[in-house]
């Protein structure tokens, strides 16, 4: 399944199901097949996404520090550092929310 987020203020943002579900849950929305983010909900959604990114970055930094502290220890931090982080995934969605909020339009998916 794909999530296709639409707004009159921007082009569409398309995400695979796991990433779309994660982002919707982070902003307090049910990851149903159809939904809406109202313009007045967008500042809180943007803040929630930014906080989630900060938490992930802190956790990765702590894990990297712990790994560097243990000589020769191999952990999943190396593989995580090569993967796409939440920070990279949310940028287009945050941009969509910001632009939609400025124009006072909603963001919908599944319609």
C-alpha positions as CSV (number, residue, x, y, z in Angstrom):
1,X,0.0,0.0,0.0
2,X,1.1,3.6,-0.7
3,X,0.1,6.7,1.1
4,X,-0.5,9.6,-1.3
5,X,-0.7,12.9,0.6
6,X,-2.4,15.7,-1.4
7,X,-2.8,19.4,-0.8
8,X,-3.9,22.3,-3.0
9,X,-0.8,24.1,-1.8
10,X,1.8,21.6,-3.0
11,X,2.4,18.6,-5.2
12,X,1.7,15.2,-3.9
13,X,3.9,13.4,-1.4
14,X,4.0,9.6,-1.8
15,X,5.2,7.2,0.9
16,X,5.4,3.5,1.3
17,X,3.0,2.1,3.8
18,X,5.5,1.6,6.7
19,X,6.9,5.1,6.5
20,X,3.5,6.7,5.9
21,X,2.0,4.8,8.9
22,X,4.9,5.9,11.1
23,X,4.5,9.6,10.2
24,X,0.8,9.5,10.7
25,X,1.2,7.9,14.1
26,X,3.8,10.5,15.1
27,X,1.4,13.3,14.4
28,X,-1.5,11.6,16.2
29,X,-3.5,10.5,13.2
30,X,-4.9,7.1,12.6
31,X,-3.1,5.4,9.7
32,X,-6.3,4.5,8.0
33,X,-6.6,4.3,4.2
34,X,-8.3,7.8,4.2
35,X,-7.7,10.8,6.3
36,X,-7.2,14.5,6.7
37,X,-4.9,16.9,8.5
38,X,-6.7,20.1,9.1
39,X,-4.9,23.4,8.7
40,X,-5.2,24.3,12.4
41,X,-3.7,20.9,13.3
42,X,-0.5,21.4,11.2
43,X,1.6,23.4,13.7
44,X,1.3,20.7,16.3
45,X,2.0,18.0,13.7
46,X,5.1,19.8,12.5
47,X,6.3,20.1,16.1
48,X,5.6,16.4,16.8
49,X,7.7,15.4,13.7
50,X,10.6,17.7,14.7
51,X,10.6,16.3,18.2
52,X,10.6,12.7,16.9
53,X,13.5,13.5,14.6
54,X,15.4,15.1,17.5
55,X,14.8,12.0,19.7
56,X,16.0,9.7,16.9
57,X,19.1,11.7,16.3
58,X,19.9,11.7,20.1
59,X,19.4,7.9,20.2
60,X,21.7,7.4,17.2
61,X,24.4,9.6,18.7
62,X,24.2,7.8,22.0
63,X,24.4,4.4,20.3
64,X,27.4,5.6,18.2
65,X,29.1,6.9,21.3
66,X,28.5,3.6,23.1
67,X,29.9,1.7,20.1
68,X,33.0,3.9,20.0
69,X,33.5,3.3,23.7
70,X,33.6,-0.5,23.3
71,X,36.6,-1.4,21.2
72,X,35.9,-4.1,18.6
73,X,32.2,-4.3,19.4
74,X,30.0,-4.5,16.4
75,X,26.4,-3.2,16.7
76,X,23.6,-2.3,14.4
77,X,24.7,1.4,14.6
78,X,26.8,1.0,11.5
79,X,23.9,-0.4,9.5
80,X,21.6,2.3,10.9
81,X,24.0,5.1,9.9
82,X,23.8,3.9,6.3
83,X,20.0,3.7,6.2
84,X,17.6,6.5,5.5
85,X,16.7,8.3,8.8
86,X,13.4,9.7,9.9
87,X,14.9,13.2,9.4
88,X,15.2,12.6,5.7
89,X,11.8,11.0,5.3
90,X,9.8,13.8,7.0
91,X,11.3,16.8,5.2
92,X,8.9,16.6,2.2
93,X,6.0,16.1,4.5
94,X,6.9,18.9,6.8
95,X,7.3,21.2,3.8
96,X,3.9,20.2,2.6
97,X,2.4,20.9,6.0
98,X,4.1,24.3,6.3
99,X,3.0,25.4,2.8
100,X,-0.6,24.1,3.3
101,X,-0.8,25.9,6.7
102,X,0.3,29.2,5.1
103,X,-2.4,28.9,2.5
104,X,-4.9,27.6,5.1
105,X,-5.7,24.4,3.2
106,X,-5.9,20.8,4.4
107,X,-3.7,17.8,3.6
108,X,-5.6,14.6,2.7
109,X,-4.8,11.0,1.8
110,X,-6.6,8.2,0.2
111,X,-9.2,10.3,-1.5
